Amino acid sequence: MKTKLTLSISKERVRKVKAFAGRRKTSVSEFFEQVIDALGEDPKPGRPAAGEYRVDALEGILTGKFTKKDLRNDPRLAHILGER
């Protein structure tokens, strides 16, 4: 059973998420369902263990172009992309 959810976000973010979902040939609703499913049902309380990031579950969902400098400056990003 589907339930309607109303969100309040900026027009720019709405434009971005619609474009992103369109490139993946999916609806905005389906995209958010995929993101939520990727987060897992039982998040670990407290801080993640060393080398572990809560966004690990999003692997394969997030895409984009990143430079080597981006990866050096943000070890979390490098970890998500499997560069470390």
C-alpha positions in Angstrom: 0.0 0.0 0.0 1.4 3.4 -0.9 1.0 6.5 1.3 1.3 10.0 0.1 4.1 12.1 1.7 4.4 15.8 1.5 7.9 17.4 1.7 9.0 21.0 1.8 12.2 21.5 -0.1 13.6 24.3 -2.3 12.5 24.6 -6.0 16.1 24.1 -7.0 16.3 20.8 -5.2 13.0 19.7 -6.7 14.5 20.5 -10.2 17.6 18.5 -9.4 15.9 15.4 -8.0 13.4 15.3 -11.0 16.3 15.6 -13.4 18.3 12.9 -11.6 15.3 10.5 -11.4 14.6 11.2 -15.1 18.1 10.2 -16.1 17.7 7.0 -14.2 14.3 6.5 -16.0 12.4 6.3 -12.7 10.0 8.5 -10.8 10.9 10.8 -7.9 8.9 8.5 -5.6 10.8 5.4 -6.7 14.1 7.2 -6.3 13.3 8.2 -2.7 12.2 4.6 -2.0 15.5 3.4 -3.3 17.4 5.9 -1.1 15.4 5.0 2.0 15.8 1.2 1.4 19.6 1.8 1.0 19.8 3.4 4.4 18.7 0.1 6.0 16.0 -0.6 8.6 18.1 -0.7 11.7 20.7 2.1 11.8 23.4 1.6 14.4 23.0 4.0 17.3 25.9 6.4 18.1 28.9 7.0 16.0 30.0 4.7 13.2 33.0 2.5 13.8 36.4 3.6 12.4 36.4 3.4 8.7 32.6 2.9 8.5 30.2 5.6 7.2 26.4 5.6 7.4 26.2 6.4 3.7 27.9 3.1 2.8 24.4 1.8 2.0 24.0 4.4 -0.7 26.8 2.8 -2.8 25.7 2.6 -6.4 22.9 5.1 -6.0 25.0 8.3 -6.0 26.9 9.1 -9.1 28.8 12.1 -10.4 32.2 13.4 -11.6 34.8 13.9 -8.9 38.5 15.0 -9.3 41.4 13.4 -7.5 41.6 16.6 -5.4 38.0 16.0 -4.3 38.9 12.5 -3.1 42.0 13.7 -1.3 40.1 16.5 0.4 37.2 14.3 1.5 38.1 10.8 2.7 34.4 10.0 3.2 33.8 10.6 -0.5 36.8 8.4 -1.5 35.5 5.7 0.8 32.0 5.8 -0.8 33.5 5.6 -4.2 35.8 2.8 -3.3 38.9 4.8 -3.9 40.5 4.0 -0.6 
